[in-house]
Amino acid sequence: MEVILKEDVNNLGHRGEVVKVAEGYGRNFLLPKRLAIEATQANKAVIEQMQQSAVRRSVREKSDAESLVGQLDQVALTFERRVGENDHLFGSVTSGEIAQQLEKQGFSIDRRKIQLDEPLRQLGEFHVPVKLHREVTAHVKVTVKAEEVGA
């Protein structure tokens, strides 16, 4: 039996692909869980239109992301944190805080797009990657420095 996958299925295929599966696997697992639909001519036409619109949307998002890269590469953020002995940092700088600072500068970027493996826990200058699109990544300069102690 031929089915069109509505979701990615491990060891079978990706969303939108037409695959051949055993009759029982299709009827008893894929169709009831809404992971696939039967591959009729009407369904194939609908899936084709969905793929074309997804391609157009992806191209538009990529061009928007590429225009934003030039602006983000110029951005420099500075965070001041309290430090103890031997420049030991109290606290850290997280992707959420970086997203808030970018928001204040007029960039609306989701914190999940900021590719920070772990929060910044050291003083210094860092280049943090921001994944704007699957194929487009910008880098933001983040500086963490010691907080000025007021008298």
Backbone torsions as a table, in degrees:
resi	resn	phi	psi	omega
1	MET	NA	144.0	177.7
2	GLU	-102.3	134.4	177.2
3	VAL	-132.6	158.1	174.8
4	ILE	-107.5	122.6	-176.9
5	LEU	-75.4	131.5	176.7
6	LYS	-93.4	-18.5	178.7
7	GLU	-138.1	162.9	173.6
8	ASP	-68.8	131.7	178.3
9	VAL	-122.6	125.1	-178.6
10	ASN	-57.0	138.7	177.4
11	ASN	60.6	18.0	178.8
12	LEU	-129.6	-53.2	-179.1
13	GLY	168.4	-176.3	-177.4
14	HIS	-107.5	165.5	-179.0
15	ARG	-54.1	133.0	177.4
16	GLY	90.7	-9.6	-179.8
17	GLU	-81.3	148.4	173.6
18	VAL	-98.0	121.0	-177.1
19	VAL	-129.3	153.2	174.7
20	LYS	-95.1	130.3	178.7
21	VAL	-133.4	165.4	176.1
22	ALA	-65.7	148.1	-177.6
23	GLU	-54.7	-47.2	-177.9
24	GLY	-66.5	-40.2	180.0
25	TYR	-62.8	-42.1	179.2
26	GLY	-67.6	-50.7	-175.4
27	ARG	-72.6	-35.1	-173.3
28	ASN	-96.5	-18.2	-177.2
29	PHE	-123.0	-59.4	-172.3
30	LEU	-67.0	-47.2	-177.6
31	LEU	-68.8	-47.5	179.8
32	PRO	-63.5	-32.9	179.6
33	LYS	-85.0	3.3	179.8
34	ARG	57.1	35.5	175.1
35	LEU	-87.9	-15.9	-178.1
36	ALA	-153.0	163.8	171.9
37	ILE	-127.6	158.4	179.6
38	GLU	-64.5	145.3	-176.4
39	ALA	-88.5	73.4	173.7
40	THR	-90.0	168.7	-180.0
41	GLN	-62.1	-41.2	-179.7
42	ALA	-63.6	-44.4	180.0
43	ASN	-65.7	-36.3	177.8
44	LYS	-63.5	-39.7	179.3
45	ALA	-65.6	-41.5	179.0
46	VAL	-63.4	-45.4	-179.6
47	ILE	-63.8	-38.5	178.9
48	GLU	-61.5	-43.6	178.2
49	GLN	-64.9	-39.6	179.2
50	MET	-63.7	-40.2	179.4
51	GLN	-66.0	-40.4	179.4
52	GLN	-64.5	-41.4	179.1
53	SER	-68.3	-34.9	177.9
54	ALA	-65.6	-38.5	178.3
55	VAL	-65.1	-44.6	178.8
56	ARG	-62.2	-43.4	179.5
57	ARG	-63.3	-41.5	-179.7
58	SER	-64.4	-39.8	178.7
59	VAL	-64.9	-42.4	179.3
60	ARG	-64.7	-44.2	178.9
61	GLU	-63.7	-37.6	179.8
62	LYS	-66.8	-41.8	179.8
63	SER	-66.8	-37.6	175.4
64	ASP	-62.9	-42.5	-179.4
65	ALA	-65.1	-40.4	-179.6
66	GLU	-65.4	-35.7	177.8
67	SER	-70.3	-30.5	180.0
68	LEU	-76.3	-25.4	-179.0
69	VAL	-59.2	-45.8	-179.4
70	GLY	-59.2	-38.0	179.3
71	GLN	-72.5	-42.8	-177.2
72	LEU	-69.6	-30.7	179.7
73	ASP	-66.2	-20.6	178.9
74	GLN	-86.7	-12.4	-174.4
75	VAL	-77.8	136.4	174.7
76	ALA	-129.5	122.2	179.5
77	LEU	-106.9	143.6	178.8
78	THR	-126.2	131.3	178.1
79	PHE	-121.6	134.3	176.3
80	GLU	-108.3	130.0	180.0
81	ARG	-131.7	151.7	175.7
82	ARG	-69.8	142.5	178.9
83	VAL	-127.6	154.4	177.7
84	GLY	-110.4	-149.6	179.3
85	GLU	-63.3	148.2	177.7
86	ASN	55.1	34.0	-179.7
87	ASP	54.2	37.0	176.1
88	HIS	-77.5	124.8	-174.7
89	LEU	-82.4	131.2	171.8
90	PHE	-91.2	115.6	-176.7
91	GLY	90.6	-165.2	-178.3
92	SER	-157.6	175.9	175.1
93	VAL	-111.9	120.0	-176.2
94	THR	-103.4	169.6	178.4
95	SER	-64.7	-31.5	177.5
96	GLY	-64.2	-40.6	178.5
97	GLU	-68.3	-37.1	177.0
98	ILE	-64.5	-41.8	178.6
99	ALA	-63.1	-38.6	178.2
100	GLN	-64.3	-42.9	178.7
101	GLN	-64.1	-40.5	177.7
102	LEU	-64.3	-37.3	178.2
103	GLU	-61.9	-41.1	178.9
104	LYS	-63.8	-27.5	179.6
105	GLN	-91.9	4.5	174.3
106	GLY	97.4	10.3	178.7
107	PHE	-107.1	121.4	179.1
108	SER	-95.8	95.3	-176.7
109	ILE	-126.9	130.2	179.2
110	ASP	-68.6	139.6	-176.9
111	ARG	-63.2	-24.7	179.8
112	ARG	-71.7	-16.7	177.4
113	LYS	-83.4	-12.7	178.3
114	ILE	-82.3	114.6	-172.1
115	GLN	-86.0	71.2	179.6
116	LEU	-105.9	110.6	-177.5
117	ASP	-60.2	-43.9	176.7
118	GLU	-147.9	156.9	-178.5
119	PRO	-57.8	149.7	179.9
120	LEU	-75.7	119.4	-176.0
121	ARG	-120.7	21.9	-179.5
122	GLN	-135.4	156.4	172.7
123	LEU	-76.3	149.6	176.7
124	GLY	139.1	-169.8	-178.3
125	GLU	-113.1	132.0	-176.9
126	PHE	-130.2	148.5	173.4
127	HIS	-109.2	108.0	-174.1
128	VAL	-97.9	123.2	178.4
129	PRO	-75.2	140.5	177.0
130	VAL	-123.3	113.6	-176.8
131	LYS	-86.3	102.8	-177.1
132	LEU	-84.6	-27.8	-178.1
133	HIS	-153.1	165.7	-179.3
134	ARG	-53.4	-34.8	-175.5
135	GLU	-111.4	0.8	-174.4
136	VAL	-124.7	123.8	179.2
137	THR	-130.7	131.6	175.5
138	ALA	-105.8	164.8	178.0
139	HIS	-126.5	129.1	179.5
140	VAL	-108.8	134.7	179.2
141	LYS	-85.1	120.9	179.9
142	VAL	-118.8	126.7	178.7
143	THR	-114.5	127.2	176.1
144	VAL	-111.0	120.4	-178.7
145	LYS	-130.3	165.5	-177.6
146	ALA	-71.4	141.9	179.2
147	GLU	-73.1	138.4	177.8
148	GLU	-70.0	129.3	178.8
149	VAL	-88.2	116.4	-178.6
150	GLY	-80.8	149.0	-178.5
151	ALA	-85.6	NA	NA
